[in-house]
Amino acid sequence: AVVSTQSTGYRMPQETLKRARDFFQNFIGTKNFFNYSCGRKFKDPSCMRFLRSITVSDPFISNDLEWVSITLHGDSFIYHQIRKTVGMTIAVLRNITPEGYFERSWTEERLDLPLAPGLGLVLGEVRVDRYNIKFGDNGFHKPIVWEPYEEKVNEFKKRVIYSNIFAKEKRESSMFIWLQTLKNHTFYTGNVIPTILQTPSEKPAEGDGVVEKVTEAVSNVEKEMTEGVSVVEKGVSDVEKTGEEDRNGNEKVESIDNEASVVST
């Protein structure tokens, strides 16, 4: 795929960066992430998760694309929690969500939250502070700390992990394609047929490899709508395949204290 100049030329305004940092603070603390996962019930105790902090780095350039690193520090995460947290934030910042939708996402009503691409999601660090306090100095065990290896770990991340993330996004444009289909997201479950928000003036130009994928995705959405499908999923199926999380535990970590990072365009 060819990366469109619409994505390579974009630079985040400082106002948008501040709005993103401020909005992420709404997720801090102990909350019921029922709508930010799947396959769980509202009263399932496992939906209650505690986020200690969310930080957004200053923008930086790699492979002609502008990126920010979003770091979420929490006791543990459930499936899709991070991707839907990022997806919801982007939808709010782009004024795509219906009025009051974010507030409703914390209720028992099942809502269809946007699922951001998984490319860029990594488990940054597993912390065991409670273990160290209880057993680290008992004379039989040693504390588990990562500081002595921090330099080697960071070098490995940059050389192997981040470089592959940057190259794959430049090659496949998963985030850009997802953003183009986001405006067609239904946000609701149940027998609701959404209205396509795209206007003729918003239709992308022809001849761009990425834009052609976007157009095909939107066509799939419109086709399913005519058949009465209530939840639009296939329009972004290609994105979800390329952005599937690492099954080695990125969002299913149940350890004492974890930190995950999302590197996002």
N, C-alpha and C positions, 0 to 999 in steps of 0.2 A: 504494500500500500504506500501511497505517496502522502507525506505529511502536508496538509494544507497550510498556506500562509496565514489562514485564520487562527491556527494554533501556534505556529512558530513566531508570529509577529505580536502575539498578545503579551502584555506586561501588566501585572496586577497593580492597580492604583493603591496608594497608601490607605485611602479611606476603606477600600474593600478588605484589605489586610486587617485593619483595626476591627471592622465589623465581624470578620471571621473569628478573630481572637476573642472578642467579647461574646459572640454567640456560643462558642464552644463551652463557655463557663456554665451554661444552662445544664450541662450533663454531669457536672461535678457533684459528688456526694453519693448517697445510697438511693437508688431509684429502681423502679420496676421496668426492666427493659423488655417486657413482653412483646411489644410491637417492633422491637429492634432485633428480634430473632425469628425463629419459625419452629413449628411443631411443638409449641409449649402452650400451656394454659395460663391465664392471667394470674391465678392464685398459686401457680407453681413456685415454690420457694426459690428455685434455681434462677428465676427471672430477676431476683433482687441482686444487684451488683453495685459495688462501690468503686467509683472513680476518684482517684486522689488529685489528678491534675491532667490538663490537656494544654500543650504548648504548640505554637505554630512558629516555625523559623522565619527568618527574613528570606525573601525570594532569592534564588540563585539560578544561574544559567548552566545547562548541560545539554550537549547535542542540539544546540540552537533552540531549545525549549526552556521556558521558565518553570521552575519547580519550587515547592515549599515542602518542608518536612513537618508532619504533624505527629507529635509524640503523645500517646495516651498512657498514663500510669495508673494502673488499677490493681485491685487484689486478685481479680481473675476476669475472664471474658467468656461470653457465650457465643455460639455460632451466629455469624453475621452481625454481631453487635457493632463492631468497629466500622464495617463497610456501610451499614445503614446509618450510623451516627454521622459519618462523613457525607453520605448521600443526602441525608436530611438537611445538613448544614448548607451544602451547595444549593439545594433546591430553594431554601429560604433566602440565601444571598442573591439568587437570580430571580427572586420574586415569582417563583413558579408554584409554590404551595398555596392551597386554598386558605382563606382566612380562618384563623384559629386551629389550623391543622396540627401545628407543633404541640400545642397544649393538649389536644385530643390524643396525641400519640402516647401519653402517659396513662390513659384511661383503659377500661376493659374492652372498649370497642376495637375490633380487629381492623387495622388499617394496612394498606399496602405501601410501605415506605420504600423510597428509591434505594436501590442497592448499587453502590459505587463499585467500579471495577476493582478486582482483587490485586491487580498488578501494582507492586509497590508496598504491599502489606507484609511486614516481617515482624517476627518476635525479637525485639531488640535485646532484652535482658530478663533473666529470671532472678528475682531477689528472694533471699530466705532470711530476712532480718530476725524473725521470731525464733527460727531455729538457732541462729547464731547467739541470740540472747540466752536461750535456754540451755544449749549444749556446747556452744563454741568455746567456753572457758571452763569446762568441767574437769579438765585434766585427761579426758579420754578421747575427745574429739577436737578437731580443728575447725575454726570458723570457715564458712564457704564465702569467699570474696573474689571479685573479678578484677579489682584494681591493678594487681600485678600484671595482668594480661591485657589491659585496656588498649595499649598501643598496638599490639598485634591484632586484637579483635577489630579495631577500627580500620586498620590497614586492610585486613581481609574483607571487611564489609565494602570498602570503597573499590577494591580491586576486582572482587568477584561478584558480590551481590548487587550493589548499586549500579555498577557499570552495565550489568545485564538488564536491569530494570530500565535504565535510560535508553539503551540500544533497542530494546523490544518496544518501548512506547514510540520511539522515533520510527520504527519499522511498521508497527501495526496500528498505532493511534487509537488504542482502546478507550482512553479517557475522552478524546475528542469525539469519537463516534457515540459514546454514551451520552455526552453532553448534548449532542444534536437530537437524540431520541428522548431526552429527559422531559422536554416540553410536552411530549405526548403521554406522559405517565398518568395513570388514572387516579392514583392515591387512595382509591376505595376498593373494598371487597364487596361481594354480593352481586346481585343482578343489576349492575349499573353499566350502561354503555356510555363511555366518555365522549366528549367532543374534542376533535382534533383542534389544537390551538394554532397550528401553523397557518400563516396567511401566504398568499402568492408571493408577496415581497420578501418573505423569509426563506423561500425555496432556494436551495443551493444551486450554484452554477454547475453546468455539466463539464466533463472532461477531467475532473479531479478524482484520482483513485479512491481517496477516502470519502469524498462526497458521494460517489456512486454507491459505496457501501451504506452510507447514511440513507440515501434515497431508497435503496432496496429494503432497509430496515423499516423505514416509515411506511413503505408499500405493504409490507407484511402486517404492520399494525392496522392499516386501513382495511385490509382484506379480512382480518379477524373481527374487526368491528362490525362489518357487514354481516357476518355470520352470528352476531350476537354474543361474542365472547366478552365477558365482563372484565377480565383482568388481562392487561396487555403484557405478555411475556416474551413471545417469540421475536418481537422487534429488536430485542437486545440479546438474543440467545448467543449470537456470535461473540459478543463482548464478554458474556459470562463464561464462555468456554475458555477464552484467552486469559480471563482474569480470575480463574478459580483459585481459591486459597490453597496454600500448602497444607496438605492433609496431615502434616507432621505436628500439628498442634497450634497453628497461628491463632485461632479464635476459640479453641476448645481447651485452653490451658486452665487447669484447676489447681495451680500451685499457690503458695502463700501470697506472693507479691510479684506482679509481672509488669513489664513495660513493653508496649508495642509501638512500632513506628509505622506511619503511613507516608510514603514519599509520593507526592501527588503533583500532577501538572496543574 
